[in-house]
Amino acid sequence: MDRLTNTIRPYAWGSTTLIPELLGTVPSGEPQAEMWMGAHPGAPSRLDRGTGPTSLSDVIAADPAGELGRAAVARFGPRLPFLLKILAAGAPLSLQVHPDLAQAKEGYDAEQDAGVPIDAPHRNYKDANHKPELICALTPFEGLCGFRTPEEAAQTLAALEVDSLKPYVDLLRAHPVEAALREVLTAVLSADREDMAATVNETTTACERLGGAQYTAYASLAHHFPGDPGVIAAMLLNYVQLQPGEALFLGAGVPHAYLSGMGVEIMANSDNVLRCGLTPKHVDVPELLRVVRFEPTDPGVLRPEASAAGEELYETPIDEFRLSRFVRAEGAAPTELTAPTPQIVLCTAGSPSVGGLTLTPGASVFVPAEEKSELSGTGTVFRATVVA
């Protein structure tokens, strides 16, 4: 197995303190948003097997079956199917949605055929893969996930008593569920920007007047993104607060945004994001409307299910990744980790050991398929692998 050296991405929304506190390093004052663990070409992890630092992606490319296991290669191809991250939000991320597999392939092929450069700011699809994801809170965590029912959204908007929101309230109450959500989101994102900016300003004042966790969160959005129509779109979604150890699964077509806090995030190995707002980046409204699923959803806060061996599994309907957690007390017997699939093991507390390598918070190791490995010591680790 291999100790990993990982890249920290300095996105503007990142916290300046959460990842340094986890790693035990001195904050630089710059945002540290995500630490990537895996073989994504944008920032692959690095390892050293005695010949100098090498990217995990190159190691896998040299021997896919040996590193990933024959079953994983047969099912997902010769690449690591997941990307593991530590995510630390000091400010809200963009309101966004991810395509399903068919939509991603269709969109990617269309942009390739049209000759849109892969790094063009208006490009929607970076690859032909879907991007389901799971976020597990390490600290108290705030987010938005999935549509409320139209009536719940109407009540949220009506309580603000802002005249320019009343047409949206009427639409939400006058149409069947799917049509109501579609029409209101379309109207919000297509509105005149000056008019919308005035509406957001009035809405911000009303949110501050009402107070409470969710209205305070909406006011914070407006302060980060003045006049952005995404502030109103956000009110159509479920407001969620996670406690450490709780998680959210985000499937295709489900609009969402992370607002604050730190968590362990795992996703299919893709970069496909369609933005709804809360961003200065490109928003492709017609393509977004093609991908969004206009149906109310329960956020479905996940709590792990423990096995007799002490492995706590976060159940999802996705095979490209499987995330579990071990919270090990002092004196606990070693746990066998050997598996026919590739694994990344990440420490978030304590000083446990994997295969003789002692980990500290924020440290991780890559365990190739079939390599004998054992977890011992005290602390908390997350185990990322696949279902093959």
Secondary structure in CASP SS format (residue, H / E / C, confidence):
PFRMAT SS
TARGET T0000
AUTHOR 0000-0000-0000
METHOD secondary structure of the structure
MODEL  1
M C 1.00
D E 1.00
R E 1.00
L C 1.00
T E 1.00
N C 1.00
T E 1.00
I E 1.00
R E 1.00
P C 1.00
Y C 1.00
A C 1.00
W C 1.00
G E 1.00
S E 1.00
T C 1.00
T C 1.00
L H 1.00
I H 1.00
P H 1.00
E H 1.00
L H 1.00
L H 1.00
G C 1.00
T C 1.00
V C 1.00
P C 1.00
S C 1.00
G C 1.00
E C 1.00
P C 1.00
Q E 1.00
A C 1.00
E E 1.00
M E 1.00
W E 1.00
M E 1.00
G C 1.00
A C 1.00
H C 1.00
P C 1.00
G C 1.00
A C 1.00
P C 1.00
S C 1.00
R E 1.00
L E 1.00
D E 1.00
R C 1.00
G C 1.00
T C 1.00
G C 1.00
P E 1.00
T E 1.00
S E 1.00
L H 1.00
S H 1.00
D H 1.00
V H 1.00
I H 1.00
A H 1.00
A H 1.00
D C 1.00
P H 1.00
A H 1.00
G H 1.00
E H 1.00
L H 1.00
G C 1.00
R H 1.00
A H 1.00
A H 1.00
V H 1.00
A H 1.00
R H 1.00
F H 1.00
G C 1.00
P C 1.00
R C 1.00
L C 1.00
P C 1.00
F E 1.00
L E 1.00
L E 1.00
K E 1.00
I E 1.00
L E 1.00
A E 1.00
A E 1.00
G C 1.00
A C 1.00
P C 1.00
L C 1.00
S C 1.00
L E 1.00
Q E 1.00
V E 1.00
H C 1.00
P C 1.00
D C 1.00
L H 1.00
A H 1.00
Q H 1.00
A H 1.00
K H 1.00
E H 1.00
G H 1.00
Y H 1.00
D H 1.00
A H 1.00
E H 1.00
Q H 1.00
D H 1.00
A C 1.00
G C 1.00
V C 1.00
P C 1.00
I C 1.00
D C 1.00
A C 1.00
P C 1.00
H C 1.00
R C 1.00
N C 1.00
Y C 1.00
K C 1.00
D C 1.00
A C 1.00
N C 1.00
H C 1.00
K C 1.00
P C 1.00
E E 1.00
L E 1.00
I E 1.00
C E 1.00
A E 1.00
L C 1.00
T C 1.00
P C 1.00
F E 1.00
E E 1.00
G E 1.00
L E 1.00
C E 1.00
G E 1.00
F E 1.00
R C 1.00
T C 1.00
P H 1.00
E H 1.00
E H 1.00
A H 1.00
A H 1.00
Q H 1.00
T H 1.00
L H 1.00
A H 1.00
A C 1.00
L C 1.00
E C 1.00
V C 1.00
D H 1.00
S H 1.00
L H 1.00
K H 1.00
P H 1.00
Y H 1.00
V H 1.00
D H 1.00
L H 1.00
L H 1.00
R H 1.00
A H 1.00
H C 1.00
P C 1.00
V H 1.00
E H 1.00
A H 1.00
A H 1.00
L H 1.00
R H 1.00
E H 1.00
V H 1.00
L H 1.00
T H 1.00
A H 1.00
V H 1.00
L H 1.00
S H 1.00
A C 1.00
D C 1.00
R H 1.00
E H 1.00
D H 1.00
M H 1.00
A H 1.00
A H 1.00
T H 1.00
V H 1.00
N H 1.00
E H 1.00
T H 1.00
T H 1.00
T H 1.00
A H 1.00
C H 1.00
E H 1.00
R H 1.00
L H 1.00
G C 1.00
G C 1.00
A H 1.00
Q H 1.00
Y H 1.00
T H 1.00
A H 1.00
Y H 1.00
A H 1.00
S H 1.00
L H 1.00
A H 1.00
H H 1.00
H H 1.00
F C 1.00
P C 1.00
G C 1.00
D C 1.00
P C 1.00
G H 1.00
V H 1.00
I H 1.00
A H 1.00
A H 1.00
M C 1.00
L C 1.00
L E 1.00
N E 1.00
Y E 1.00
V E 1.00
Q E 1.00
L E 1.00
Q C 1.00
P C 1.00
G C 1.00
E C 1.00
A E 1.00
L E 1.00
F E 1.00
L E 1.00
G C 1.00
A C 1.00
G C 1.00
V C 1.00
P C 1.00
H E 1.00
A E 1.00
Y E 1.00
L E 1.00
S E 1.00
G E 1.00
M E 1.00
G E 1.00
V E 1.00
E E 1.00
I E 1.00
M E 1.00
A E 1.00
N C 1.00
S C 1.00
D C 1.00
N C 1.00
V C 1.00
L E 1.00
R E 1.00
C E 1.00
G E 1.00
L C 1.00
T C 1.00
P C 1.00
K C 1.00
H C 1.00
V C 1.00
D C 1.00
V H 1.00
P H 1.00
E H 1.00
L H 1.00
L H 1.00
R H 1.00
V H 1.00
V C 1.00
R C 1.00
F C 1.00
E C 1.00
P E 1.00
T C 1.00
D C 1.00
P C 1.00
G C 1.00
V C 1.00
L E 1.00
R C 1.00
P C 1.00
E E 1.00
A E 1.00
S C 1.00
A C 1.00
A C 1.00
G C 1.00
E C 1.00
E E 1.00
L E 1.00
Y E 1.00
E C 1.00
T C 1.00
P C 1.00
I C 1.00
D C 1.00
E C 1.00
F C 1.00
R E 1.00
L E 1.00
S E 1.00
R E 1.00
F E 1.00
V E 1.00
R E 1.00
A C 1.00
E C 1.00
G C 1.00
A C 1.00
A C 1.00
P C 1.00
T E 1.00
E E 1.00
L C 1.00
T C 1.00
A C 1.00
P C 1.00
T C 1.00
P C 1.00
Q E 1.00
I E 1.00
V E 1.00
L E 1.00
C E 1.00
T E 1.00
A E 1.00
G E 1.00
S C 1.00
P C 1.00
S E 1.00
V E 1.00
G C 1.00
G C 1.00
L E 1.00
T E 1.00
L C 1.00
T C 1.00
P C 1.00
G C 1.00
A C 1.00
S E 1.00
V E 1.00
F E 1.00
V E 1.00
P C 1.00
A C 1.00
E C 1.00
E C 1.00
K C 1.00
S C 1.00
E E 1.00
L E 1.00
S E 1.00
G C 1.00
T C 1.00
G E 1.00
T E 1.00
V E 1.00
F E 1.00
R E 1.00
A E 1.00
T E 1.00
V C 1.00
V C 1.00
A C 1.00
END
